[in-house]
Amino acid sequence: QSILTQPRSVSGSPGQSVTISCTGTSSDVGAYNYISWYQQHPGNAPKLLIYDVSQRPSGVPDRFSGAKSGNTASLTISGLQPEDEAEYSCCSYGDTHIYVFGSGTTLTVL
Amino acid sequence: QVLLQESGPRLVQPSETLSLTCSLSGGSFTPTTTYFWAWIRQTPDKGLEWIGNIYYGEITTSNPSLRRRVTVSLGASKSVLSLRLTSMMAADTAVYFCARGVVGSRGPGWFDPWGQGTLVTVSS
């Protein structure tokens, strides 16, 4: 089972926007609109940020947005804040009832 | 508020079987069409890796790379979620999470919330 490809790290200054990509295949990201994103601060459990490509759970700021084009999903964080510094992972449903996660991206707020 | 908590051994010998349990407060493992239950692990090298799910209390799906070695189950009383992983090796050293899966209105869902995770080390 392949891992979805994410950049190892991204960075931005407070107030700026950053986008994290998540590239899969036509058997997962490209085939289904069941993409979720998770935020994880060191030592903590992952927290759901986005589901169904672009839906935000209640309590998640609208600074976080998701999209998908072809085999690539993306998470955009606008108006960066210091507390956004964390690891971000994508997840996709795939063929044969499996789930596949991304390799994770470390966001640094400069 | 739903809270999940993993428990089990911190150290496992190579070739042995790992048995982890996950307890739930603020909710129930009673089978529904809205929720399923999952095990996910995390290593520094590979990040998060899905292990397997259990639906309706008995139907399971699992990662093809682990399928021959993994069993996900709910206890007979449906009060605890269990993971069994046989033939443990160094590459299985990871933080193991249990999580609730949520079935969306349009189909397969997402994982929310997660337990805090438990570090399992495979070493002699």
gemmi code that builds the backbone of each chain (N, CA, C; Angstrom):
import gemmi

chains = {
    "A": [
        ("GLN", (0.844, -1.194, 0.000), (0.000, 0.000, 0.000), (0.879, 1.243, 0.000)),
        ("SER", (0.688, 2.140, -0.961), (1.535, 3.318, -1.077), (1.102, 4.401, -0.107)),
        ("ILE", (2.012, 5.260, 0.204), (1.744, 6.399, 1.055), (1.482, 7.588, 0.153)),
        ("LEU", (0.514, 8.414, 0.524), (0.280, 9.636, -0.224), (1.472, 10.570, -0.035)),
        ("THR", (1.857, 11.263, -1.097), (3.062, 12.097, -1.064), (2.749, 13.519, -0.618)),
        ("GLN", (3.412, 13.917, 0.433), (3.307, 15.285, 0.939), (4.713, 15.873, 1.017)),
        ("PRO", (4.826, 17.213, 0.913), (6.142, 17.818, 1.147), (6.548, 17.585, 2.592)),
        ("ARG", (7.840, 17.377, 2.799), (8.294, 17.100, 4.157), (8.057, 18.297, 5.076)),
        ("SER", (8.257, 19.501, 4.536), (8.078, 20.688, 5.356), (7.651, 21.881, 4.511)),
        ("VAL", (6.939, 22.788, 5.144), (6.570, 24.070, 4.563), (6.721, 25.111, 5.658)),
        ("SER", (6.818, 26.361, 5.263), (6.930, 27.419, 6.260), (6.279, 28.693, 5.750)),
        ("GLY", (5.949, 29.559, 6.687), (5.362, 30.842, 6.341), (5.399, 31.758, 7.542)),
        ("SER", (5.253, 33.032, 7.282), (5.254, 34.028, 8.351), (3.829, 34.252, 8.840)),
        ("PRO", (3.683, 34.747, 10.040), (2.341, 35.045, 10.554), (1.579, 35.949, 9.587)),
        ("GLY", (0.325, 35.591, 9.348), (-0.510, 36.368, 8.448), (-0.472, 35.884, 7.013)),
        ("GLN", (0.564, 35.137, 6.655), (0.658, 34.625, 5.286), (-0.204, 33.383, 5.108)),
        ("SER", (-0.242, 32.896, 3.860), (-0.950, 31.661, 3.540), (0.040, 30.603, 3.084)),
        ("VAL", (-0.255, 29.365, 3.414), (0.548, 28.249, 2.921), (-0.402, 27.170, 2.413)),
        ("THR", (0.086, 26.410, 1.445), (-0.684, 25.295, 0.902), (0.156, 24.030, 0.969)),
        ("ILE", (-0.455, 22.975, 1.467), (0.195, 21.677, 1.575), (-0.469, 20.728, 0.582)),
        ("SER", (0.329, 20.110, -0.259), (-0.207, 19.200, -1.262), (-0.171, 17.758, -0.768)),
        ("CYS", (-1.010, 16.942, -1.376), (-1.140, 15.535, -1.006), (-1.441, 14.769, -2.295)),
        ("THR", (-0.445, 14.081, -2.820), (-0.590, 13.442, -4.124), (-0.725, 11.938, -3.994)),
        ("GLY", (-1.770, 11.432, -4.601), (-2.013, 9.999, -4.593), (-2.113, 9.463, -6.000)),
        ("THR", (-3.042, 8.543, -6.195), (-3.200, 7.882, -7.491), (-4.672, 7.858, -7.904)),
        ("SER", (-4.922, 7.292, -9.052), (-6.297, 7.164, -9.542), (-7.078, 6.101, -8.775)),
        ("SER", (-6.410, 5.419, -7.837), (-7.094, 4.415, -7.008), (-7.492, 4.961, -5.647)),
        ("ASP", (-7.033, 6.153, -5.325), (-7.395, 6.724, -4.034), (-7.822, 8.185, -4.194)),
        ("VAL", (-6.896, 9.122, -4.100), (-7.259, 10.551, -4.171), (-8.037, 10.866, -5.437)),
        ("GLY", (-7.590, 10.347, -6.563), (-8.226, 10.666, -7.830), (-9.592, 10.030, -8.012)),
        ("ALA", (-9.858, 8.967, -7.244), (-11.089, 8.200, -7.445), (-12.205, 8.591, -6.501)),
        ("TYR", (-11.874, 9.153, -5.365), (-12.883, 9.388, -4.331), (-12.757, 10.787, -3.741)),
        ("ASN", (-13.889, 11.332, -3.339), (-13.898, 12.633, -2.650), (-13.969, 12.432, -1.142)),
        ("TYR", (-13.226, 11.441, -0.671), (-13.199, 11.139, 0.759), (-11.795, 11.404, 1.275)),
        ("ILE", (-11.440, 12.687, 1.254), (-10.136, 13.150, 1.711), (-10.312, 13.843, 3.051)),
        ("SER", (-9.478, 13.511, 4.006), (-9.497, 14.193, 5.291), (-8.091, 14.672, 5.630)),
        ("TRP", (-8.045, 15.697, 6.457), (-6.778, 16.285, 6.899), (-6.747, 16.339, 8.421)),
        ("TYR", (-5.563, 16.115, 8.987), (-5.383, 16.081, 10.425), (-4.216, 16.969, 10.824)),
        ("GLN", (-4.393, 17.635, 11.947), (-3.356, 18.478, 12.541), (-2.865, 17.795, 13.807)),
        ("GLN", (-1.551, 17.763, 13.984), (-0.998, 17.106, 15.167), (0.123, 17.939, 15.760)),
        ("HIS", (-0.092, 18.394, 16.989), (0.979, 19.067, 17.717), (1.820, 18.012, 18.426)),
        ("PRO", (3.100, 18.292, 18.657), (3.989, 17.292, 19.264), (3.431, 16.735, 20.562)),
        ("GLY", (3.441, 15.406, 20.648), (2.978, 14.736, 21.852), (1.477, 14.591, 21.957)),
        ("ASN", (0.752, 15.126, 20.976), (-0.711, 15.058, 21.010), (-1.255, 14.114, 19.944)),
        ("ALA", (-2.512, 13.785, 20.080), (-3.181, 12.970, 19.070), (-3.538, 13.820, 17.861)),
        ("PRO", (-3.634, 13.225, 16.691), (-4.116, 13.963, 15.524), (-5.529, 14.488, 15.762)),
        ("LYS", (-5.786, 15.659, 15.191), (-7.093, 16.312, 15.304), (-7.647, 16.532, 13.902)),
        ("LEU", (-8.916, 16.174, 13.711), (-9.560, 16.338, 12.410), (-9.704, 17.811, 12.049)),
        ("LEU", (-9.253, 18.168, 10.850), (-9.368, 19.544, 10.355), (-10.368, 19.659, 9.209)),
        ("ILE", (-10.311, 18.709, 8.299), (-11.111, 18.753, 7.073), (-11.584, 17.333, 6.774)),
        ("TYR", (-12.819, 17.187, 6.306), (-13.300, 15.890, 5.829), (-14.028, 16.093, 4.510)),
        ("ASP", (-14.222, 15.009, 3.781), (-14.888, 15.073, 2.468), (-14.292, 16.183, 1.598)),
        ("VAL", (-12.998, 16.231, 1.514), (-12.192, 17.166, 0.699), (-12.157, 18.577, 1.262)),
        ("SER", (-13.343, 19.138, 1.581), (-13.373, 20.572, 1.875), (-14.293, 20.964, 3.026)),
        ("GLN", (-14.822, 19.986, 3.732), (-15.754, 20.281, 4.826), (-15.006, 20.454, 6.138)),
        ("ARG", (-15.399, 21.474, 6.877), (-14.779, 21.734, 8.180), (-15.705, 21.303, 9.296)),
        ("PRO", (-15.174, 20.544, 10.274), (-15.995, 20.245, 11.461), (-16.241, 21.534, 12.242)),
        ("SER", (-17.274, 21.514, 13.047), (-17.529, 22.687, 13.875), (-16.335, 22.922, 14.801)),
        ("GLY", (-15.976, 24.191, 14.952), (-14.860, 24.544, 15.809), (-13.556, 24.759, 15.066)),
        ("VAL", (-13.479, 24.296, 13.827), (-12.264, 24.522, 13.031), (-12.400, 25.862, 12.306)),
        ("PRO", (-11.435, 26.759, 12.499), (-11.531, 28.098, 11.874), (-11.596, 28.014, 10.351)),
        ("ASP", (-12.274, 28.997, 9.755), (-12.384, 28.997, 8.292), (-11.089, 29.416, 7.611)),
        ("ARG", (-10.048, 29.614, 8.390), (-8.708, 29.826, 7.808), (-8.178, 28.541, 7.161)),
        ("PHE", (-8.769, 27.437, 7.557), (-8.370, 26.141, 7.013), (-9.346, 25.755, 5.901)),
        ("SER", (-8.806, 25.442, 4.729), (-9.664, 25.051, 3.621), (-9.013, 23.928, 2.830)),
        ("GLY", (-9.838, 23.085, 2.229), (-9.341, 21.953, 1.460), (-9.900, 21.962, 0.055)),
        ("ALA", (-9.136, 21.351, -0.846), (-9.555, 21.245, -2.237), (-8.927, 19.999, -2.848)),
        ("LYS", (-9.370, 19.677, -4.066), (-8.812, 18.525, -4.781), (-8.875, 18.779, -6.268)),
        ("SER", (-7.812, 18.358, -6.948), (-7.785, 18.404, -8.403), (-7.052, 17.168, -8.897)),
        ("GLY", (-7.764, 16.344, -9.625), (-7.150, 15.114, -10.122), (-6.686, 14.230, -8.990)),
        ("ASN", (-5.445, 13.828, -9.035), (-4.887, 12.942, -8.013), (-4.252, 13.691, -6.850)),
        ("THR", (-4.433, 14.999, -6.793), (-3.806, 15.802, -5.740), (-4.836, 16.577, -4.929)),
        ("ALA", (-4.762, 16.396, -3.622), (-5.564, 17.181, -2.698), (-4.661, 18.242, -2.081)),
        ("SER", (-5.276, 19.260, -1.514), (-4.476, 20.324, -0.911), (-5.188, 20.907, 0.295)),
        ("LEU", (-4.391, 21.366, 1.228), (-4.867, 22.055, 2.423), (-4.235, 23.438, 2.412)),
        ("THR", (-5.056, 24.461, 2.491), (-4.555, 25.825, 2.552), (-4.861, 26.423, 3.911)),
        ("ILE", (-3.861, 27.015, 4.503), (-4.026, 27.706, 5.776), (-3.739, 29.170, 5.511)),
        ("SER", (-4.747, 30.003, 5.692), (-4.569, 31.430, 5.466), (-4.451, 32.147, 6.800)),
        ("GLY", (-3.875, 33.338, 6.776), (-3.712, 34.101, 8.013), (-2.978, 33.308, 9.071)),
        ("LEU", (-1.805, 32.770, 8.716), (-1.051, 31.908, 9.611), (-0.912, 32.495, 11.008)),
        ("GLN", (-1.082, 31.630, 11.989), (-0.892, 32.022, 13.384), (0.152, 31.097, 14.013)),
        ("PRO", (0.821, 31.572, 15.036), (1.874, 30.750, 15.657), (1.381, 29.366, 16.078)),
        ("GLU", (0.145, 29.277, 16.523), (-0.371, 27.990, 16.991), (-0.648, 27.017, 15.845)),
        ("ASP", (-0.526, 27.468, 14.615), (-0.699, 26.576, 13.474), (0.528, 25.708, 13.248)),
        ("GLU", (1.623, 26.038, 13.914), (2.854, 25.248, 13.768), (2.588, 23.848, 14.299)),
        ("ALA", (2.655, 22.862, 13.404), (2.265, 21.490, 13.730), (2.586, 20.600, 12.532)),
        ("GLU", (2.281, 19.312, 12.676), (2.377, 18.394, 11.549), (0.990, 18.190, 10.975)),
        ("TYR", (0.909, 18.138, 9.641), (-0.363, 17.985, 8.941), (-0.298, 16.743, 8.061)),
        ("SER", (-1.335, 15.917, 8.169), (-1.378, 14.681, 7.395), (-2.699, 14.570, 6.657)),
        ("CYS", (-2.629, 14.095, 5.422), (-3.845, 13.846, 4.655), (-4.174, 12.361, 4.713)),
        ("CYS", (-5.404, 12.053, 4.361), (-5.856, 10.667, 4.346), (-6.894, 10.531, 3.243)),
        ("SER", (-6.841, 9.434, 2.525), (-7.812, 9.179, 1.466), (-8.366, 7.770, 1.572)),
        ("TYR", (-9.645, 7.653, 1.265), (-10.228, 6.333, 1.064), (-9.722, 5.832, -0.279)),
        ("GLY", (-9.547, 4.511, -0.389), (-9.052, 3.954, -1.631), (-9.789, 2.699, -2.055)),
        ("ASP", (-9.461, 2.236, -3.229), (-10.067, 1.010, -3.757), (-9.936, -0.143, -2.769)),
        ("THR", (-10.871, -1.034, -2.786), (-10.921, -2.230, -1.929), (-11.039, -1.875, -0.451)),
        ("HIS", (-11.753, -0.773, -0.178), (-12.131, -0.440, 1.199), (-10.941, -0.207, 2.118)),
        ("ILE", (-9.928, 0.467, 1.602), (-8.770, 0.773, 2.444), (-8.669, 2.270, 2.662)),
        ("TYR", (-7.840, 2.629, 3.595), (-7.497, 4.019, 3.839), (-5.987, 4.163, 3.700)),
        ("VAL", (-5.560, 5.272, 3.146), (-4.120, 5.516, 3.012), (-3.834, 6.932, 3.486)),
        ("PHE", (-2.775, 7.049, 4.269), (-2.374, 8.339, 4.815), (-1.207, 8.934, 4.032)),
        ("GLY", (-1.048, 10.229, 4.179), (0.113, 10.902, 3.629), (1.299, 10.774, 4.560)),
        ("SER", (2.445, 11.152, 4.059), (3.699, 11.026, 4.797), (3.869, 12.104, 5.862)),
        ("GLY", (2.996, 13.109, 5.849), (3.054, 14.149, 6.864), (3.914, 15.335, 6.462)),
        ("THR", (3.456, 16.534, 6.810), (4.165, 17.776, 6.504), (4.305, 18.603, 7.771)),
        ("THR", (5.523, 19.017, 8.052), (5.762, 19.880, 9.199), (5.649, 21.335, 8.781)),
        ("LEU", (4.739, 22.048, 9.413), (4.565, 23.475, 9.150), (5.308, 24.281, 10.199)),
        ("THR", (6.188, 25.147, 9.738), (6.908, 26.054, 10.626), (6.406, 27.471, 10.402)),
        ("VAL", (5.998, 28.137, 11.475), (5.582, 29.538, 11.394), (6.776, 30.380, 11.815)),
        ("LEU", (7.303, 31.111, 10.855), (8.567, 31.828, 11.063), (8.427, 33.005, 12.021)),
    ],
    "B": [
        ("GLN", (-18.655, 14.098, 25.758), (-17.437, 14.112, 24.940), (-16.854, 12.704, 24.885)),
        ("VAL", (-16.607, 12.241, 23.672), (-16.056, 10.906, 23.478), (-14.549, 10.941, 23.698)),
        ("LEU", (-14.081, 10.057, 24.565), (-12.647, 9.936, 24.820), (-12.227, 8.482, 24.642)),
        ("LEU", (-11.106, 8.287, 23.973), (-10.559, 6.961, 23.730), (-9.208, 6.853, 24.414)),
        ("GLN", (-8.918, 5.662, 24.949), (-7.659, 5.449, 25.644), (-7.105, 4.071, 25.314)),
        ("GLU", (-5.889, 4.063, 24.763), (-5.232, 2.800, 24.436), (-4.486, 2.255, 25.659)),
        ("SER", (-4.383, 0.951, 25.727), (-3.587, 0.339, 26.787), (-2.986, -0.964, 26.289)),
        ("GLY", (-1.847, -1.318, 26.879), (-1.169, -2.534, 26.488), (0.306, -2.434, 26.816)),
        ("PRO", (1.085, -3.438, 26.395), (2.506, -3.465, 26.722), (3.279, -2.385, 25.994)),
        ("ARG", (4.296, -1.870, 26.633), (5.159, -0.861, 26.010), (6.311, -1.526, 25.248)),
        ("LEU", (6.652, -2.760, 25.649), (7.781, -3.467, 25.049), (7.331, -4.860, 24.642)),
        ("VAL", (7.648, -5.219, 23.410), (7.294, -6.537, 22.886), (8.545, -7.171, 22.292)),
        ("GLN", (8.710, -8.461, 22.520), (9.845, -9.187, 21.972), (9.610, -9.478, 20.488)),
        ("PRO", (10.663, -9.488, 19.696), (10.520, -9.877, 18.291), (9.884, -11.263, 18.172)),
        ("SER", (9.027, -11.411, 17.195), (8.268, -12.627, 16.867), (7.058, -12.837, 17.767)),
        ("GLU", (6.918, -12.061, 18.838), (5.759, -12.223, 19.714), (4.537, -11.509, 19.142)),
        ("THR", (3.416, -11.686, 19.831), (2.151, -11.081, 19.418), (1.831, -9.875, 20.289)),
        ("LEU", (1.487, -8.766, 19.646), (1.051, -7.568, 20.348), (-0.453, -7.610, 20.550)),
        ("SER", (-0.883, -7.332, 21.766), (-2.313, -7.207, 22.058), (-2.558, -5.861, 22.724)),
        ("LEU", (-3.334, -5.012, 22.071), (-3.694, -3.706, 22.608), (-5.207, -3.633, 22.768)),
        ("THR", (-5.637, -2.852, 23.735), (-7.061, -2.589, 23.890), (-7.296, -1.087, 23.901)),
        ("CYS", (-8.516, -0.730, 23.620), (-8.932, 0.662, 23.568), (-10.249, 0.774, 24.318)),
        ("SER", (-10.258, 1.622, 25.333), (-11.486, 1.832, 26.091), (-12.106, 3.163, 25.693)),
        ("LEU", (-13.397, 3.245, 25.895), (-14.180, 4.387, 25.428), (-14.982, 4.967, 26.578)),
        ("SER", (-14.929, 6.278, 26.718), (-15.822, 6.959, 27.668), (-16.607, 8.015, 26.914)),
        ("GLY", (-17.817, 8.263, 27.382), (-18.670, 9.245, 26.719), (-19.354, 8.703, 25.481)),
        ("GLY", (-19.322, 7.393, 25.321), (-19.950, 6.791, 24.161), (-20.004, 5.293, 24.326)),
        ("SER", (-20.322, 4.625, 23.236), (-20.473, 3.176, 23.285), (-19.930, 2.555, 22.012)),
        ("PHE", (-19.393, 1.349, 22.137), (-18.944, 0.594, 20.976), (-20.107, -0.143, 20.310)),
        ("THR", (-21.333, 0.061, 20.808), (-22.496, -0.610, 20.229), (-22.544, -0.357, 18.727)),
        ("PRO", (-22.661, -1.409, 17.939), (-22.639, -1.245, 16.482), (-23.723, -0.301, 15.974)),
        ("THR", (-23.333, 0.631, 15.116), (-24.269, 1.553, 14.469), (-23.873, 1.701, 13.008)),
        ("THR", (-24.718, 2.359, 12.256), (-24.379, 2.658, 10.854), (-23.624, 3.964, 10.735)),
        ("THR", (-23.486, 4.694, 11.844), (-22.858, 6.017, 11.809), (-21.367, 5.967, 12.111)),
        ("TYR", (-20.995, 5.028, 12.965), (-19.614, 4.976, 13.406), (-18.981, 3.618, 13.132)),
        ("PHE", (-17.667, 3.658, 12.937), (-16.867, 2.448, 12.937), (-15.650, 2.746, 13.795)),
        ("TRP", (-14.818, 1.738, 14.003), (-13.689, 1.878, 14.920), (-12.414, 1.440, 14.226)),
        ("ALA", (-11.330, 2.132, 14.553), (-10.105, 1.943, 13.781), (-8.860, 1.910, 14.654)),
        ("TRP", (-7.846, 1.262, 14.122), (-6.495, 1.311, 14.665), (-5.579, 1.929, 13.611)),
        ("ILE", (-4.739, 2.837, 14.056), (-3.803, 3.557, 13.200), (-2.497, 3.664, 13.967)),
        ("ARG", (-1.371, 3.554, 13.266), (-0.094, 3.692, 13.953), (0.750, 4.764, 13.292)),
        ("GLN", (1.778, 5.212, 13.999), (2.607, 6.308, 13.509), (4.069, 6.061, 13.820)),
        ("THR", (4.899, 6.197, 12.814), (6.348, 6.135, 12.994), (6.958, 7.407, 12.437)),
        ("PRO", (8.139, 7.781, 12.933), (8.797, 8.985, 12.412), (9.104, 8.874, 10.916)),
        ("ASP", (9.407, 7.648, 10.448), (9.804, 7.471, 9.053), (8.615, 7.503, 8.092)),
        ("LYS", (7.543, 6.818, 8.436), (6.426, 6.640, 7.506), (5.221, 7.504, 7.833)),
        ("GLY", (5.219, 8.141, 8.982), (4.054, 8.925, 9.370), (2.929, 8.014, 9.823)),
        ("LEU", (1.705, 8.444, 9.575), (0.539, 7.675, 9.990), (0.304, 6.517, 9.017)),
        ("GLU", (-0.065, 5.381, 9.552), (-0.360, 4.194, 8.750), (-1.643, 3.561, 9.258)),
        ("TRP", (-2.632, 3.427, 8.372), (-3.886, 2.794, 8.741), (-3.663, 1.296, 8.920)),
        ("ILE", (-4.200, 0.765, 10.031), (-4.046, -0.667, 10.307), (-5.315, -1.414, 9.935)),
        ("GLY", (-6.453, -0.968, 10.460), (-7.689, -1.675, 10.144), (-8.884, -1.053, 10.828)),
        ("ASN", (-10.066, -1.415, 10.333), (-11.347, -0.929, 10.847), (-12.251, -2.084, 11.218)),
        ("ILE", (-13.232, -1.812, 12.067), (-14.306, -2.762, 12.320), (-15.626, -2.016, 12.223)),
        ("TYR", (-16.539, -2.587, 11.440), (-17.850, -2.003, 11.184), (-18.925, -2.916, 11.761)),
        ("TYR", (-20.019, -2.283, 12.216), (-21.181, -3.033, 12.714), (-20.781, -4.106, 13.733)),
        ("GLY", (-19.686, -3.873, 14.413), (-19.264, -4.791, 15.450), (-18.568, -6.042, 14.994)),
        ("GLU", (-18.547, -6.298, 13.666), (-17.960, -7.577, 13.250), (-17.292, -7.578, 11.885)),
        ("ILE", (-17.622, -6.670, 10.999), (-17.019, -6.666, 9.661), (-15.721, -5.867, 9.714)),
        ("THR", (-14.637, -6.496, 9.292), (-13.336, -5.839, 9.394), (-12.691, -5.642, 8.028)),
        ("THR", (-11.936, -4.570, 7.915), (-11.072, -4.335, 6.761), (-9.693, -3.995, 7.323)),
        ("SER", (-8.655, -4.290, 6.544), (-7.315, -4.032, 7.066), (-6.344, -3.685, 5.952)),
        ("ASN", (-5.252, -3.099, 6.364), (-4.186, -2.731, 5.449), (-3.623, -3.986, 4.781)),
        ("PRO", (-3.609, -4.014, 3.452), (-3.101, -5.218, 2.768), (-1.705, -5.632, 3.222)),
        ("SER", (-0.883, -4.668, 3.600), (0.490, -4.992, 4.003), (0.549, -5.646, 5.381)),
        ("LEU", (-0.539, -5.566, 6.132), (-0.566, -6.136, 7.482), (-1.615, -7.241, 7.632)),
        ("ARG", (-2.387, -7.462, 6.565), (-3.594, -8.287, 6.670), (-3.356, -9.668, 7.253)),
        ("ARG", (-2.234, -10.273, 6.886), (-1.987, -11.650, 7.366), (-1.702, -11.692, 8.852)),
        ("ARG", (-1.364, -10.554, 9.445), (-0.925, -10.549, 10.842), (-1.883, -9.831, 11.792)),
        ("VAL", (-2.889, -9.146, 11.270), (-3.683, -8.263, 12.111), (-5.095, -8.789, 12.340)),
        ("THR", (-5.576, -8.585, 13.571), (-6.966, -8.851, 13.918), (-7.503, -7.664, 14.696)),
        ("VAL", (-8.585, -7.088, 14.199), (-9.293, -6.023, 14.907), (-10.631, -6.599, 15.366)),
        ("SER", (-10.955, -6.392, 16.629), (-12.188, -6.991, 17.144), (-12.774, -6.151, 18.264)),
        ("LEU", (-14.055, -6.388, 18.527), (-14.726, -5.854, 19.701), (-14.982, -7.019, 20.630)),
        ("GLY", (-14.816, -6.792, 21.918), (-15.076, -7.833, 22.882), (-16.530, -8.279, 22.838)),
        ("ALA", (-16.786, -9.431, 23.415), (-18.131, -10.002, 23.377), (-19.162, -9.045, 23.951)),
        ("SER", (-18.779, -8.284, 24.949), (-19.696, -7.325, 25.557), (-19.681, -5.981, 24.843)),
        ("LYS", (-18.887, -5.872, 23.778), (-18.779, -4.639, 22.992), (-18.338, -3.461, 23.869)),
        ("SER", (-17.492, -3.739, 24.859), (-17.058, -2.680, 25.754), (-15.612, -2.292, 25.553)),
        ("VAL", (-14.903, -3.023, 24.686), (-13.507, -2.702, 24.439), (-13.151, -3.065, 23.006)),
        ("LEU", (-12.324, -2.222, 22.401), (-11.813, -2.469, 21.046), (-10.427, -3.085, 21.181)),
        ("SER", (-10.157, -4.100, 20.391), (-8.874, -4.793, 20.523), (-8.121, -4.832, 19.210)),
        ("LEU", (-6.800, -4.869, 19.345), (-5.901, -5.066, 18.202), (-4.947, -6.193, 18.548)),
        ("ARG", (-4.786, -7.098, 17.619), (-3.821, -8.182, 17.779), (-2.946, -8.184, 16.535)),
        ("LEU", (-1.629, -8.093, 16.750), (-0.680, -8.074, 15.640), (0.386, -9.125, 15.922)),
        ("THR", (0.434, -10.137, 15.085), (1.332, -11.259, 15.313), (2.707, -11.021, 14.683)),
        ("SER", (3.643, -11.870, 15.043), (4.996, -11.875, 14.463), (5.613, -10.480, 14.449)),
        ("MET", (5.611, -9.852, 15.615), (6.103, -8.486, 15.702), (7.586, -8.420, 15.330)),
        ("MET", (7.944, -7.318, 14.664), (9.324, -7.089, 14.270), (9.676, -5.633, 14.541)),
        ("ALA", (10.939, -5.307, 14.415), (11.401, -3.955, 14.745), (10.630, -2.889, 13.974)),
        ("ALA", (10.275, -3.201, 12.736), (9.550, -2.229, 11.911), (8.151, -1.932, 12.430)),
        ("ASP", (7.676, -2.722, 13.375), (6.356, -2.486, 13.971), (6.426, -1.545, 15.161)),
        ("THR", (7.636, -1.124, 15.531), (7.777, -0.137, 16.599), (7.092, 1.151, 16.166)),
        ("ALA", (6.137, 1.609, 16.970), (5.322, 2.751, 16.557), (4.460, 3.219, 17.725)),
        ("VAL", (3.855, 4.375, 17.544), (2.787, 4.812, 18.430), (1.484, 4.300, 17.821)),
        ("TYR", (0.733, 3.570, 18.611), (-0.518, 2.977, 18.140), (-1.692, 3.785, 18.683)),
        ("PHE", (-2.585, 4.193, 17.768), (-3.776, 4.963, 18.113), (-5.028, 4.145, 17.825)),
        ("CYS", (-6.032, 4.298, 18.668), (-7.373, 3.877, 18.284), (-8.158, 5.152, 17.973)),
        ("ALA", (-9.144, 5.020, 17.120), (-9.914, 6.188, 16.691), (-11.330, 5.767, 16.332)),
        ("ARG", (-12.245, 6.701, 16.456), (-13.609, 6.468, 15.976), (-13.688, 6.911, 14.522)),
        ("GLY", (-14.254, 6.069, 13.707), (-14.507, 6.440, 12.335), (-15.931, 6.942, 12.206)),
        ("VAL", (-16.114, 7.962, 11.428), (-17.432, 8.548, 11.214), (-17.826, 8.336, 9.765)),
        ("VAL", (-18.965, 7.724, 9.545), (-19.454, 7.501, 8.192), (-20.172, 8.757, 7.726)),
        ("GLY", (-19.697, 9.358, 6.633), (-20.297, 10.573, 6.123), (-21.593, 10.321, 5.391)),
        ("SER", (-22.293, 11.406, 5.102), (-23.572, 11.295, 4.405), (-23.390, 10.782, 2.992)),
        ("ARG", (-22.170, 10.919, 2.461), (-21.923, 10.500, 1.087), (-21.107, 9.220, 1.003)),
        ("GLY", (-20.741, 8.680, 2.147), (-20.006, 7.435, 2.077), (-18.891, 7.335, 3.085)),
        ("PRO", (-17.818, 6.599, 2.734), (-16.708, 6.348, 3.660), (-16.244, 7.621, 4.327)),
        ("GLY", (-15.884, 7.482, 5.583), (-15.692, 8.675, 6.390), (-14.290, 8.983, 6.808)),
        ("TRP", (-14.208, 9.495, 7.988), (-12.985, 10.038, 8.525), (-12.838, 9.598, 9.962)),
        ("PHE", (-11.707, 9.996, 10.591), (-11.386, 9.524, 11.931), (-11.443, 10.684, 12.928)),
        ("ASP", (-12.347, 10.555, 13.900), (-12.520, 11.610, 14.882), (-13.434, 11.163, 16.001)),
        ("PRO", (-12.963, 11.173, 17.252), (-11.644, 11.588, 17.715), (-10.650, 10.436, 17.728)),
        ("TRP", (-9.456, 10.729, 18.187), (-8.383, 9.757, 18.335), (-8.030, 9.627, 19.820)),
        ("GLY", (-7.520, 8.460, 20.190), (-6.931, 8.332, 21.506), (-5.584, 9.032, 21.544)),
        ("GLN", (-5.000, 9.096, 22.710), (-3.715, 9.765, 22.857), (-2.563, 8.960, 22.281)),
        ("GLY", (-2.758, 7.680, 22.095), (-1.723, 6.830, 21.522), (-0.850, 6.192, 22.579)),
        ("THR", (-0.308, 5.028, 22.234), (0.608, 4.339, 23.127), (1.823, 3.869, 22.328)),
        ("LEU", (3.013, 4.154, 22.848), (4.237, 3.763, 22.158), (4.549, 2.293, 22.442)),
        ("VAL", (4.704, 1.534, 21.379), (5.088, 0.129, 21.490), (6.450, -0.042, 20.832)),
        ("THR", (7.379, -0.589, 21.585), (8.732, -0.823, 21.086), (8.967, -2.320, 20.945)),
        ("VAL", (9.495, -2.723, 19.806), (9.818, -4.131, 19.582), (11.325, -4.292, 19.744)),
        ("SER", (11.706, -5.027, 20.760), (13.127, -5.202, 21.038), (13.328, -6.373, 21.983)),
        ("SER", (14.455, -7.029, 21.823), (14.794, -8.121, 22.727), (15.635, -7.611, 23.899)),
    ],
}
model = gemmi.Model(1)
for chain_id, residues in chains.items():
    chain = gemmi.Chain(chain_id)
    for i, (resn, *xyz) in enumerate(residues, 1):
        res = gemmi.Residue()
        res.name, res.seqid = resn, gemmi.SeqId(i, " ")
        for name, pos in zip(("N", "CA", "C"), xyz):
            atom = gemmi.Atom()
            atom.name, atom.element = name, gemmi.Element(name[0])
            atom.pos, atom.b_iso = gemmi.Position(*pos), 0.0
            res.add_atom(atom)
        chain.add_residue(res)
    model.add_chain(chain)
structure = gemmi.Structure()
structure.add_model(model)
structure.setup_entities()
